[in-house]
Every structure is written in C-alpha cells, then in structure tokens.
Amino acid sequence: MKRDTLKFGVDEAPPTHMALSLAFMHVLLVFDAIIFIPNVLGKTAGVPAQALAFMTFSTIIISAVFTYLQSRTRLGIGAGFVLFTGSYSAFLLCSVDAVKMGGLPLLASMTLLTVPVVFLYTFFIRFFRHIITPAVGGVVILLIAVSMVPIGLGLWAGTPAADSSVTLVRVGIGAVTILVLTLLMLFGCTALRLWSPLIAMAAGYGTAFLAGELTFEHSAHAAWFGLPPLSGWPGLELNLQALHLPLFLAFCMAMVASMIESTGNIMLVQQISTRDFRRVSYDQVQSGLYCDGLSKVSAGLLGTAVPSVYCDNLPLIEMTGVASRRIGAYGAAILLVLAFMPKVSGIILDMPGPVIGGFLIVIAALLFHAGIGLVSMIKLSNQHGLILGLSLVVGLVAGGKSFFPDVLPGTLSPLLQNSVAVGGFTAFFLSTLAYLAPKRSIEGVFRADLAELPAMQRLLSSGRQRLGLSDADFNVLSLCCEEVFCHMAGEGGQDRERSLTLRISKAEEGLFTEMVCGHKMDDINNFAVPESFFQATADELNQLGLMLFSKYARNVKHLEISGYSFISFVV
C-alpha cells in the first residue's frame, strides 16, 4: 500500500522545531486520557490525596518511559513507531471495583496476577496468526472510533445548563475547531495540512477566549515544580481470598481486550507509517506487545492504573504526513517534564472541552477510515465476514449498555458495558472456534530440501480423494505447492535439519494451503517481470515459476513471526 502523502518516514528526521511541535500536539491529544483513570479513581473511589498524587505521577512516568521504548527497537522491546502509552479505559470499571474492595494494593496485585496473559499471547503469537488478523484488529479500531464519538460529543456539549446560550457557545467553539481542521485537511496546501492540527487548536482556543469559556481550574493552584511523597506508594495485597475470583476474571478479560486492541494498534501504525506498506510485520507486533506487557508490570509494581498503547493520536500521522520515531522520543520527553511540573500539566488539562471534543470527532472519522483499511486488507469469506459483523454488533450493544444489565451478574459489569472489550473478545472467541472447527485436510512434514519434492507430490496424490479434487484442481494445486516449496527450500541454505510443514484444508473460498519453515526468506511477492526474456538474468529466469504461481494462487500472504516463515494461499 503506497503512502504518497508521507513526508517523513519512521527512520527520517524532520526539523527539530517541527518534531517538537508535532510531539506536543500528540501529547495534547492523549494527556487527558493518560491520567483519566487516576482522576476517576480519585473522584469515585475515595483515594486519599497523597496516594492519588503518587498514582498520577507514576502513571505519567510510565507513559513517558514506555512511549520512548515503543519508538525504539532494541533488544526486541518496542515496535519502533510513534505509540503513546497511558491508562486504559477497558480497566476502568474493574479498577474502581478493585479499589472499593481492597484499595490500591488490590489493584496492583490484580494487575500483576493477570499480566502473564499478555506475555503468553505474545510469546505464542504465531499460533494466533489465523485468529487475531488485521481484519480483527480493524474491527477493534472501528469499535474504538464508535466509542470515541459519544466521548467527543460529551466534551463538546458539556453539561446542559439552564441558560441555553452557554450550550450554543460551546457548540460554536467545537464547530470552529472542526471546520478549520476539516477545511485545512481537505483543501490546504502541503504546509497548511502539516500544521492543520495546531492551527485548528489555536482557532478553538481563540474562540473560547472570546466567548469567555477559558478557565484555569487545574492550573491555578498547582505548583510549578514538585514530587509526590513516596509514602503514597500503596504496596501489594497478599491476602487474596475466594471473593476476589470474579474480580480476577474481570481483569483477565480486560487483559485479553487490551492485547487485541494493542495488536490492532500496532498493525494500524505500521500501515499508516510505511511508504510502501505490503504486509504486517508480526515481529514488530511481538516487540511492541512485549513493551506493552512490561508497562503493565511496572504499573502493578508502582500501584497505579493499568496502561496500554493508544491509537487516538495516530490519525495525526495521516494529517501531517510525519511518522518519524523522533516524534515519540520528543513526546516522551515532554511527558517526563510534565510529571515534574504540575502547573504545566494542569494547563493542558484546562484545554476547553469543545476544542478537544471537536478534535476527537475528526479523529474518530479518521479511525473509521483506518479500521476499514485494515479490514479490507484481505478478502473475507462469508464465515469471517459474519464473525466480524457479529463482533461489531455485539460491541455496539455493549457500548449502549443494553447487554442484559438486569440478568447478568453485576460483577461482570466492568466488561459487559465496554464496547471494545466485549467486541474484541467476541471476535477472538468466534475466530478461535472457526479455526478449530473440523475440516477436510491433509498435512505433512518434510526436510527443507528440493530432494523432498517427490514425497510432497505423494502426499498430494494420497489426499486427492479426501479433498475432493478434480484433475484440473489437482494439477493447479500441485503446481502452486511445488513453486512455494522450491522458493522456501531454496532459500534455506545447506542446513538439512530444517523442516517444512505443509497443510491443506478445504475452505469456503477454495483450498487453503499454508507452508511453514523455520527460517526467513525473501517475500514471495517480491518479483518483477523482466522486460525481455532474451536479456533476462539468471535470477530473473529463476522467478518465472513464481510469476506462474501468482496467476493461479489467490490471497497470497507471506508472514514472518519469531523466526518462522508462513506462506499461505488459496486455489
């Protein structure tokens, strides 16, 4: 997928002033969400002021550290893209329940007990490649977009007042922000589109100032510099009992929802940050998830809100065309400064609600586009289309708080009213059932050696009747399998201990075929037709088989996960 509008790629460095300005815009969009759960816990669960100050400080520090690590790729930790980290709304209700039941120590213990779910999924991610696909990630992104709309509208309109003119003023401020941002993105020149978020924010601030809607509630009495008292660290709850089991299950389901959303977010940032995007890199997904899991461990040890990676700010990359990982590093530095400067962070929190609400409406619209792009990356069968459709509907029902609230136990409310958690878990569960359902199939394991071709042909011949193949279908399947086998075995070097697994199953769309080998190789789709066969080089002639393969095979995918190569196609 060609990204023609990308001005600065991941490894490119924009000018320092541009990088700092864009990093600040990213922080403006996500800062409120980063400290959202600590604020809610302080208002609803009666967290003492000293503990709340330490919790907020810890949340911002964790966000800064792991936002920076996500922009790196060292030691297999970090996706290498602009991915901000902060408290995650799927854990909101179960976090409130944990604090009410046993205070912040119980919240910390539940986080540490359930975070292994993320690490286990990440380590064995290659076994979930047919379950958590870009399409599933796209549905989760769509659910996030849907859930952002009422949040944006609530911030935009505010609390209805007796004087309707106040509401009309707020509507006007949000409308100015949306109108300026939309017009600049649609019709502005390159420079204006690059700075459109900052210009729209300035227009919204200016309108709010003229209308008398600027307040300084958070920043007026905050100190310029400060550290929370270390005595605010809550510790851990070690006296766990049977009555904590429902809460433990709620945290487990929230962890599953978190890992599905994080997977979708990392897939999305790859898509929008790569000029010549061709396929999702599961190695980068894996590295990003390890980083996400470590952020959750840190949150548990510090006794603060459970974090996750965000996608709310990712449309800024499409707006501005700047995907440089320097933005993530600068954003992390800004967050680090904000952790020690309560006055400045308070000013950000004082951003007028209509301005940030209008921004979120446009962000939601761009997330719809991104989610549909992920879903449409592959051609969906009727079965998988139904699975994704049901997941979307179930998520919408849950978000509307109509998920049988008077029938199901109240202990499950932390998840059953969260559209992203319920919809994502539904997609995961139904995709798992579809993958495990019995199918007519054959399977064989061979040495990654061209001498094994006759053995592979014997397997195909023996399974011909089981798969119900006609002569034409059998010949096409044999041709395609032979070409893929030669491609994978030919790039495996001289190590004869390497094995190659072939699986073929009868599916709705045809014969789904997958070959797995324990070494990496050149992308099977990476070939070019020579201009003249008479002047073609030896390497170009060796690719003639792949050209023939591409004429018969459909939905060709080449994945590399944990050192394994997976090539699948349908005939």
Salt bridges, closest charged atoms under 4 A:
ASP11 OD1 - ARG325 NH1 2.31
GLU12 OE2 - ARG275 NH1 2.97
GLU213 OE1 - ARG170 NH1 3.66
ASP283 OD2 - LYS520 NZ 2.94
ASP292 OD2 - LYS296 NZ 2.81
GLU318 OE2 - ARG3 NH2 2.40
GLU318 OE1 - HIS369 ND1 3.88
ASP350 OD1 - HIS218 ND1 3.01
GLU443 OE2 - ARG503 NE 3.45
ASP449 OD2 - ARG447 NH1 3.40
ASP449 OD2 - ARG496 NH1 2.08
GLU452 OE2 - ARG447 NH2 3.34
ASP471 OD1 - ARG464 NH2 1.89
GLU491 OE2 - HIS487 ND1 3.84
ASP495 OD2 - ARG498 NE 3.92
GLU514 OE1 - ARG129 NH2 2.84
GLU514 OE2 - HIS130 NE2 3.13
GLU514 OE1 - ARG503 NH1 3.68
ASP523 OD2 - ARG279 NH1 3.83
ASP523 OD1 - HIS558 ND1 3.64
GLU560 OE1 - ARG279 NH2 3.96
GLU560 OE2 - HIS558 NE2 3.88
